[in-house]
């Protein structure tokens, strides 16, 4: 079953990524697949 993420959650992770955190780190910390983060 596909997980749904709120717009705010996505924007938060994108902001963390742009501030220098790696996708791998965000993936582990927030339990989101790296491929999903890259799609955002």
N, CA, C and O atoms as a Tinker XYZ file with bonds, in Angstrom:
   160  protein
     1  N      0.836000   -1.181000    0.000000    73     2
     2  CA     0.000000    0.000000    0.000000    64     1     3
     3  C      0.886000    1.251000    0.000000    63     2     4     5
     4  O      1.861000    1.336000    0.747000    81     3
     5  N      0.541000    2.189000   -0.823000    73     3     6
     6  CA     1.329000    3.399000   -0.985000    64     5     7
     7  C      1.079000    4.369000    0.167000    63     6     8     9
     8  O     -0.065000    4.608000    0.555000    81     7
     9  N      2.166000    4.924000    0.710000    73     7    10
    10  CA     2.043000    5.924000    1.770000    64     9    11
    11  C      1.740000    7.270000    1.145000    63    10    12    13
    12  O      2.194000    7.581000    0.044000    81    11
    13  N      0.963000    8.065000    1.869000    73    11    14
    14  CA     0.665000    9.429000    1.436000    64    13    15
    15  C      1.373000   10.390000    2.378000    63    14    16    17
    16  O      1.335000   10.218000    3.596000    81    15
    17  N      2.010000   11.390000    1.819000    73    15    18
    18  CA     2.720000   12.382000    2.613000    64    17    19
    19  C      2.101000   13.747000    2.360000    63    18    20    21
    20  O      1.737000   14.081000    1.232000    81    19
    21  N      1.987000   14.530000    3.425000    73    19    22
    22  CA     1.400000   15.859000    3.285000    64    21    23
    23  C      2.356000   16.786000    2.532000    63    22    24    25
    24  O      3.562000   16.547000    2.468000    81    23
    25  N      1.794000   17.827000    1.978000    73    23    26
    26  CA     2.599000   18.813000    1.263000    64    25    27
    27  C      3.631000   19.434000    2.207000    63    26    28    29
    28  O      4.773000   19.671000    1.814000    81    27
    29  N      3.226000   19.693000    3.445000    73    27    30
    30  CA     4.124000   20.291000    4.430000    64    29    31
    31  C      5.307000   19.365000    4.730000    63    30    32    33
    32  O      6.442000   19.824000    4.854000    81    31
    33  N      5.036000   18.062000    4.847000    73    31    34
    34  CA     6.090000   17.087000    5.117000    64    33    35
    35  C      7.092000   17.065000    3.965000    63    34    36    37
    36  O      8.302000   17.072000    4.187000    81    35
    37  N      6.583000   17.040000    2.743000    73    35    38
    38  CA     7.449000   17.033000    1.565000    64    37    39
    39  C      8.313000   18.291000    1.521000    63    38    40    41
    40  O      9.516000   18.221000    1.272000    81    39
    41  N      7.684000   19.440000    1.766000    73    39    42
    42  CA     8.417000   20.706000    1.731000    64    41    43
    43  C      9.492000   20.760000    2.808000    63    42    44    45
    44  O     10.567000   21.318000    2.588000    81    43
    45  N      9.205000   20.182000    3.973000    73    43    46
    46  CA    10.181000   20.143000    5.060000    64    45    47
    47  C     11.392000   19.319000    4.655000    63    46    48    49
    48  O     12.528000   19.757000    4.840000    81    47
    49  N     11.166000   18.134000    4.107000    73    47    50
    50  CA    12.281000   17.291000    3.680000    64    49    51
    51  C     13.084000   17.945000    2.560000    63    50    52    53
    52  O     14.312000   17.854000    2.545000    81    51
    53  N     12.409000   18.597000    1.631000    73    51    54
    54  CA    13.103000   19.294000    0.545000    64    53    55
    55  C     13.967000   20.419000    1.108000    63    54    56    57
    56  O     15.092000   20.627000    0.653000    81    55
    57  N     13.447000   21.142000    2.094000    73    55    58
    58  CA    14.221000   22.221000    2.724000    64    57    59
    59  C     15.462000   21.668000    3.418000    63    58    60    61
    60  O     16.540000   22.254000    3.322000    81    59
    61  N     15.315000   20.537000    4.120000    73    59    62
    62  CA    16.465000   19.907000    4.765000    64    61    63
    63  C     17.500000   19.496000    3.721000    63    62    64    65
    64  O     18.702000   19.661000    3.927000    81    63
    65  N     17.024000   18.962000    2.604000    73    63    66
    66  CA    17.931000   18.545000    1.526000    64    65    67
    67  C     18.701000   19.753000    0.978000    63    66    68    69
    68  O     19.913000   19.687000    0.774000    81    67
    69  N     17.989000   20.842000    0.747000    73    67    70
    70  CA    18.635000   22.041000    0.209000    64    69    71
    71  C     19.578000   22.695000    1.216000    63    70    72    73
    72  O     20.473000   23.449000    0.831000    81    71
    73  N     19.381000   22.410000    2.504000    73    71    74
    74  CA    20.276000   22.972000    3.520000    64    73    75
    75  C     21.521000   22.112000    3.718000    63    74    76    77
    76  O     22.390000   22.450000    4.522000    81    75
    77  N     21.609000   20.995000    2.983000    73    75    78
    78  CA    22.841000   20.224000    3.004000    64    77    79
    79  C     22.744000   18.790000    3.497000    63    78    80    81
    80  O     23.736000   18.062000    3.442000    81    79
    81  N     21.582000   18.361000    3.978000    73    79    82
    82  CA    21.458000   16.974000    4.426000    64    81    83
    83  C     21.352000   16.056000    3.210000    63    82    84    85
    84  O     20.781000   16.431000    2.186000    81    83
    85  N     21.904000   14.862000    3.333000    73    83    86
    86  CA    21.869000   13.915000    2.219000    64    85    87
    87  C     20.518000   13.207000    2.154000    63    86    88    89
    88  O     19.807000   13.090000    3.152000    81    87
    89  N     20.189000   12.744000    0.964000    73    87    90
    90  CA    18.952000   11.986000    0.778000    64    89    91
    91  C     18.992000   10.714000    1.619000    63    90    92    93
    92  O     17.977000   10.317000    2.191000    81    91
    93  N     20.148000   10.078000    1.699000    73    91    94
    94  CA    20.290000    8.858000    2.497000    64    93    95
    95  C     19.974000    9.130000    3.964000    63    94    96    97
    96  O     19.256000    8.365000    4.607000    81    95
    97  N     20.515000   10.217000    4.478000    73    95    98
    98  CA    20.280000   10.589000    5.875000    64    97    99
    99  C     18.794000   10.876000    6.112000    63    98   100   101
   100  O     18.218000   10.393000    7.086000    81    99
   101  N     18.183000   11.651000    5.236000    73    99   102
   102  CA    16.761000   11.975000    5.369000    64   101   103
   103  C     15.905000   10.720000    5.263000    63   102   104   105
   104  O     14.928000   10.564000    5.996000    81   103
   105  N     16.270000    9.833000    4.358000    73   103   106
   106  CA    15.537000    8.592000    4.161000    64   105   107
   107  C     15.503000    7.766000    5.442000    63   106   108   109
   108  O     14.450000    7.270000    5.842000    81   107
   109  N     16.653000    7.625000    6.074000    73   107   110
   110  CA    16.727000    6.838000    7.310000    64   109   111
   111  C     15.996000    7.526000    8.459000    63   110   112   113
   112  O     15.288000    6.879000    9.230000    81   111
   113  N     16.173000    8.838000    8.567000    73   111   114
   114  CA    15.605000    9.584000    9.686000    64   113   115
   115  C     14.078000    9.652000    9.626000    63   114   116   117
   116  O     13.412000    9.583000   10.659000    81   115
   117  N     13.524000    9.786000    8.425000    73   115   118
   118  CA    12.078000    9.972000    8.274000    64   117   119
   119  C     11.361000    8.766000    7.678000    63   118   120   121
   120  O     10.158000    8.825000    7.424000    81   119
   121  N     12.086000    7.673000    7.453000    73   119   122
   122  CA    11.503000    6.431000    6.939000    64   121   123
   123  C     10.776000    6.643000    5.608000    63   122   124   125
   124  O      9.629000    6.232000    5.429000    81   123
   125  N     11.477000    7.291000    4.690000    73   123   126
   126  CA    10.963000    7.530000    3.342000    64   125   127
   127  C     12.007000    6.985000    2.370000    63   126   128   129
   128  O     13.201000    7.227000    2.547000    81   127
   129  N     11.576000    6.265000    1.361000    73   127   130
   130  CA    12.508000    5.696000    0.384000    64   129   131
   131  C     13.264000    6.811000   -0.343000    63   130   132   133
   132  O     12.675000    7.834000   -0.694000    81   131
   133  N     14.561000    6.616000   -0.567000    73   131   134
   134  CA    15.337000    7.633000   -1.288000    64   133   135
   135  C     14.731000    7.987000   -2.648000    63   134   136   137
   136  O     14.718000    9.156000   -3.035000    81   135
   137  N     14.236000    7.000000   -3.362000    73   135   138
   138  CA    13.636000    7.259000   -4.678000    64   137   139
   139  C     12.442000    8.199000   -4.564000    63   138   140   141
   140  O     12.206000    9.021000   -5.449000    81   139
   141  N     11.696000    8.078000   -3.482000    73   139   142
   142  CA    10.547000    8.954000   -3.260000    64   141   143
   143  C     11.006000   10.388000   -3.059000    63   142   144   145
   144  O     10.421000   11.318000   -3.614000    81   143
   145  N     12.052000   10.566000   -2.268000    73   143   146
   146  CA    12.570000   11.916000   -2.017000    64   145   147
   147  C     13.082000   12.529000   -3.317000    63   146   148   149
   148  O     12.841000   13.707000   -3.582000    81   147
   149  N     13.784000   11.742000   -4.128000    73   147   150
   150  CA    14.290000   12.264000   -5.402000    64   149   151
   151  C     13.144000   12.700000   -6.324000    63   150   152   153
   152  O     13.300000   13.653000   -7.087000    81   151
   153  N     12.009000   12.022000   -6.263000    73   151   154
   154  CA    10.864000   12.381000   -7.111000    64   153   155
   155  C     10.267000   13.729000   -6.723000    63   154   156   157
   156  O      9.703000   14.432000   -7.563000    81   155
   157  N     10.396000   14.089000   -5.436000    73   155   158
   158  CA     9.830000   15.355000   -4.971000    64   157   159
   159  C     10.644000   16.503000   -5.495000    63   158   160
   160  O     10.330000   17.660000   -5.216000    81   159
